Amino acid sequence: MPKHPEVRKPLAVTVCNPYIPPNEYREEMAKALECIGRHLTKSEFEALVLKKLRVEDPAPSEKQYLQAAVELTVCAHYARFFPEGFVYEDKVVPPRDVDCSFKSEGYKFNVEVKCADFTLKEDIDGGGAFIMRAVGRMPGYNEAAAELQETFAKGGNELVKGLHMDNKLKAYLIDAHGKFPDATRQGEYNVLVVGCDDAGDIMQWEGYLTGVQGLFTEQSYAPAEEYSNVDMVVLTNLYHRHKSVEQKDKLSSHWWFGESFSLLYQNPKSTKPQAMAHAFAKTLRYFNDEVAQHRLEGDAPDWIKERLAIQHYVGDVLMVTGQYLFQPGQKRKLPPQGEGTSTED
């Protein structure tokens, strides 16, 4: 049952957290806290504000803050639109809890939120070298990378392998599996939300699910029974929208899940009725259909065009029409030959 917290005075805080700038971003955070606050006890609310978001901490961990910010954004969305059945930190499989649960169309939805640490990826991307990435676990990838690195080096350039994070996603799936009820509870649907970075990053994470040996394919490199309780994964750019907000002048509504870019992926091993997946899909804005219908020009094979569709849809459709769900990247000029090369954001 939803909690009914006691009547209490507003929590007075002094915001010292440098990741919460004194502008619209901070005002929106207060509104998100207001949405969820009525569902929390006094101690839960104080823990969220002071221990998770570290509002009064002048030197918090950015990684911890971003995880808490993504969690709050997702939870506040469901507290706002589904207040009657909303439960914060619901212990659906005691003693562990999920970040929140809510009810819609007669079903209960359990939601766990994860946010990766992209610091190492950002270091690689900003290192001034060409970057080679693979979608999924491509056979012969390491050998091909080694050959290309040798070729690039002969021309005075550097090629590095992009950070592969499918094991991180596998860990998220396995952890969420342990928090979610199993398939015997047919009236409950289990959703893992993953906060991702830019459009290219979401393309990579999609590949971890649906690419070669992807975790949601028949050829998954990991045993599917280890995460079979997860019925759906939502990839969303909430990390991108909360990271370095003062440098992202095109973005707004950072704290509203419905303003983010999200894609839904059903676990093919889920035994839940399709009606439950459809009911959950109605609870947020997502772009699967738009991306699937987006057609790329050129002579590349269809499978390559499908993999690039996310990035091209964001750049060629959303940004061209002024829909800035992502901050536009800044292209860097390539230096003269022999002086090294750099990547394009």
C-alpha positions in Angstrom: 0.0 0.0 0.0 1.2 3.6 -0.6 2.7 5.3 2.3 0.8 8.2 4.0 3.5 10.4 5.5 2.9 12.6 8.4 2.2 16.3 8.1 5.5 18.0 8.5 7.3 21.4 8.0 9.2 22.0 4.8 12.8 20.8 5.0 15.1 23.9 5.2 18.5 23.3 3.4 21.4 25.4 2.1 22.3 24.1 -1.4 26.1 23.7 -1.6 26.2 20.9 -4.1 28.1 22.4 -7.2 26.2 20.1 -9.5 22.9 21.9 -8.7 23.4 25.4 -10.2 21.1 28.2 -9.0 18.9 28.5 -12.0 16.0 26.8 -13.7 17.6 23.4 -13.0 17.5 23.9 -9.2 13.9 25.1 -9.4 12.9 22.0 -11.4 14.6 19.8 -8.8 12.5 21.4 -6.1 9.3 20.6 -8.1 10.4 17.0 -8.6 11.0 16.7 -4.9 7.6 18.1 -4.2 6.0 15.5 -6.5 7.7 12.6 -4.6 7.8 14.2 -1.2 4.1 13.5 -0.3 4.8 9.8 -0.7 7.8 9.8 1.7 8.1 9.8 5.5 10.2 12.6 7.0 13.2 10.4 7.4 13.0 9.1 3.9 12.7 12.6 2.5 15.7 13.8 4.5 17.7 10.8 3.4 16.9 11.5 -0.3 17.8 15.2 -0.1 20.8 15.0 2.2 22.3 11.6 1.7 21.4 10.7 -1.9 21.3 14.1 -3.6 23.9 15.5 -1.2 22.3 18.9 -1.5 24.3 20.5 1.4 27.6 18.8 0.4 30.1 21.2 -1.2 32.2 18.3 -2.5 30.0 15.4 -3.4 30.8 12.5 -5.6 29.5 13.4 -9.1 28.9 9.7 -9.8 26.7 9.4 -6.7 24.8 12.6 -7.5 24.1 11.6 -11.1 22.7 8.2 -9.9 20.5 10.0 -7.4 19.4 12.6 -9.9 18.4 10.0 -12.5 16.5 8.0 -9.8 14.6 11.0 -8.7 13.7 12.0 -12.2 12.2 8.6 -12.9 10.5 8.2 -9.5 9.0 11.7 -9.6 7.5 11.0 -13.0 5.5 8.0 -11.7 4.7 9.8 -8.4 3.3 12.7 -10.4 1.2 10.8 -12.9 0.3 7.6 -10.9 0.0 8.9 -7.3 -2.6 6.5 -6.1 -0.6 3.4 -6.5 2.9 4.8 -6.2 5.3 3.4 -3.6 8.8 4.7 -3.1 11.6 2.1 -2.4 9.0 -0.7 -2.5 10.3 -4.0 -0.9 8.7 -6.3 -3.5 11.2 -9.0 -2.6 12.2 -8.3 1.0 14.6 -7.4 2.3 15.8 -5.7 -0.9 13.7 -2.9 -2.5 13.2 -1.4 -6.0 13.4 2.3 -6.5 9.7 2.6 -6.9 6.5 0.9 -8.0 3.2 2.1 -9.4 -0.1 0.8 -10.8 -1.8 1.4 -14.1 -4.5 -0.4 -16.0 -4.8 -3.0 -13.2 -1.1 -3.9 -13.3 1.7 -3.3 -10.9 5.0 -2.0 -12.3 8.2 -2.4 -10.4 11.0 0.0 -11.5 14.7 -0.2 -10.8 17.0 2.6 -11.9 20.7 2.4 -12.8 23.1 5.0 -14.0 26.6 4.0 -15.3 29.7 5.9 -14.6 30.9 7.2 -18.0 34.0 9.0 -16.7 36.4 6.5 -18.4 34.4 6.7 -21.7 34.5 10.5 -21.6 38.3 10.4 -21.1 38.7 8.1 -24.1 36.4 10.2 -26.2 38.2 13.4 -25.3 41.7 12.0 -25.9 42.1 13.3 -29.4 42.3 9.9 -31.2 40.2 8.1 -33.7 37.9 5.7 -31.8 36.9 2.3 -33.0 33.6 0.9 -31.6 31.7 -2.3 -32.2 28.0 -3.0 -31.9 27.7 -6.1 -29.7 30.4 -8.6 -29.4 31.7 -8.7 -33.0 33.8 -11.7 -33.8 37.4 -10.9 -34.5 37.0 -7.4 -33.1 40.3 -7.3 -31.2 42.3 -8.7 -34.2 40.7 -6.1 -36.5 41.4 -3.3 -34.1 45.1 -4.3 -33.8 45.5 -4.3 -37.6 43.8 -0.9 -37.9 45.9 0.5 -35.1 49.0 -0.5 -37.0 47.7 1.1 -40.2 46.8 4.3 -38.4 50.2 4.5 -36.7 52.0 4.3 -40.0 50.2 7.5 -41.0 51.1 9.2 -37.8 47.6 8.8 -36.3 46.2 7.0 -33.3 43.3 4.6 -33.1 41.9 3.5 -29.8 39.2 1.0 -28.9 36.1 2.6 -27.4 35.0 1.5 -24.0 32.7 -1.6 -24.1 30.2 -1.6 -21.2 28.1 -4.7 -21.9 29.4 -6.3 -18.7 28.1 -3.3 -16.8 24.7 -3.8 -18.3 24.8 -7.5 -17.5 25.6 -6.6 -13.9 22.6 -4.2 -13.8 20.3 -6.9 -15.2 21.5 -9.5 -12.7 21.1 -7.1 -9.8 17.6 -6.1 -10.8 16.7 -9.7 -11.3 17.4 -10.3 -7.6 15.2 -7.4 -6.6 12.2 -8.3 -8.8 9.6 -10.9 -8.2 9.7 -13.9 -10.5 7.2 -14.9 -13.2 4.8 -16.5 -10.7 3.5 -13.0 -9.9 1.8 -12.5 -13.2 0.1 -9.3 -12.2 3.5 -7.5 -11.8 5.8 -6.3 -14.6 9.5 -5.5 -13.9 11.3 -2.7 -15.6 15.0 -1.7 -15.5 15.7 1.9 -16.4 19.3 2.7 -17.5 20.5 6.3 -17.6 22.7 6.7 -20.7 24.8 9.5 -22.2 24.5 10.9 -25.8 22.8 9.4 -28.9 26.0 7.5 -29.9 26.1 6.0 -26.4 22.5 4.9 -26.5 23.3 3.2 -29.8 26.1 1.3 -28.1 23.8 0.2 -25.2 21.2 -0.9 -27.7 23.9 -3.1 -29.2 24.6 -4.6 -25.8 21.0 -5.8 -25.8 20.2 -6.6 -29.5 23.6 -6.8 -31.3 25.9 -9.7 -31.8 25.7 -11.9 -28.7 23.4 -9.3 -27.2 21.9 -9.9 -23.8 18.3 -9.9 -25.3 19.2 -12.2 -28.2 19.1 -16.0 -28.5 22.9 -16.0 -28.7 23.4 -13.9 -25.5 27.0 -14.3 -24.2 25.5 -14.5 -20.6 23.0 -17.1 -19.3 19.5 -15.5 -19.9 18.1 -17.2 -16.7 20.3 -14.9 -14.6 18.2 -11.9 -15.5 14.9 -13.5 -16.6 12.9 -11.6 -14.0 13.6 -8.4 -15.9 10.7 -8.0 -18.4 11.8 -4.7 -20.0 14.8 -2.4 -20.2 14.4 1.3 -20.8 17.4 3.1 -22.2 17.1 6.9 -21.6 19.5 9.8 -21.9 18.9 11.1 -18.3 22.6 10.8 -17.5 23.3 13.2 -20.5 20.6 15.6 -19.3 21.9 15.8 -15.7 25.7 15.8 -16.5 27.4 19.2 -16.7 24.1 21.0 -17.0 25.7 24.5 -17.1 27.5 23.5 -20.3 24.2 22.4 -22.0 22.4 25.6 -22.9 20.0 23.9 -25.4 18.5 21.6 -22.8 15.6 22.3 -20.4 13.2 20.2 -18.3 16.1 18.1 -17.0 14.0 16.7 -14.2 11.1 15.5 -16.3 11.3 11.9 -17.5 8.8 12.7 -20.2 11.1 15.2 -21.8 14.0 12.8 -22.2 14.9 10.5 -25.1 13.9 6.9 -24.2 13.8 3.5 -26.0 12.0 0.4 -24.8 13.3 -3.2 -25.2 11.3 -6.2 -24.1 13.1 -9.2 -22.7 12.3 -12.0 -25.2 12.4 -14.4 -22.3 9.6 -12.6 -20.5 6.5 -14.7 -20.0 4.3 -11.8 -19.1 1.3 -10.9 -21.3 1.9 -8.4 -24.1 -0.8 -6.3 -22.7 1.4 -5.5 -19.7 4.2 -4.3 -22.0 1.7 -2.1 -23.9 0.3 -0.7 -20.6 3.8 0.3 -19.4 4.6 1.9 -22.7 1.7 4.2 -22.2 3.3 5.6 -19.1 6.2 7.5 -20.8 7.3 9.0 -24.0 9.5 6.8 -26.2 10.9 6.9 -29.7 11.1 3.3 -30.9 8.6 3.8 -33.7 10.2 7.0 -34.9 13.7 5.4 -35.0 12.4 2.3 -36.7 10.7 4.3 -39.4 13.7 6.6 -40.0 15.3 5.8 -43.3 19.0 6.5 -43.9 20.3 7.3 -47.4 23.3 5.6 -49.0 24.5 2.2 -50.1 25.4 0.8 -46.8 23.9 -2.6 -45.8 20.5 -2.4 -44.1 21.9 -3.8 -40.8 24.4 -1.0 -40.6 21.7 1.6 -41.4 19.5 0.1 -38.6 22.4 0.4 -36.1 23.0 4.1 -37.1 19.3 5.0 -37.0 19.3 6.4 -33.5 22.1 8.9 -34.1 20.8 10.0 -37.4 17.2 10.4 -36.2 18.4 12.6 -33.3 20.6 14.7 -35.6 18.5 14.7 -38.8 15.0 15.0 -37.4 15.0 16.1 -33.8 17.8 18.7 -33.8 17.0 20.0 -37.3 13.5 20.8 -36.1 14.7 22.4 -32.9 13.8 19.5 -30.6 16.9 19.5 -28.3 16.5 16.4 -26.2 20.3 16.2 -26.5 22.8 18.9 -26.4 24.4 19.3 -29.9 28.0 18.1 -30.0 30.7 20.4 -31.1 32.7 19.2 -34.1 36.4 19.6 -33.8 38.6 20.5 -36.8 41.1 17.9 -37.8 44.7 19.2 -37.6 47.0 19.1 -40.6 48.4 15.7 -41.6 51.3 14.7 -39.4 50.1 16.7 -36.4 47.8 14.0 -35.0 44.0 13.7 -35.3 41.0 14.0 -33.1 37.6 12.6 -33.0 34.3 14.4 -33.7 31.8 14.6 -30.8 
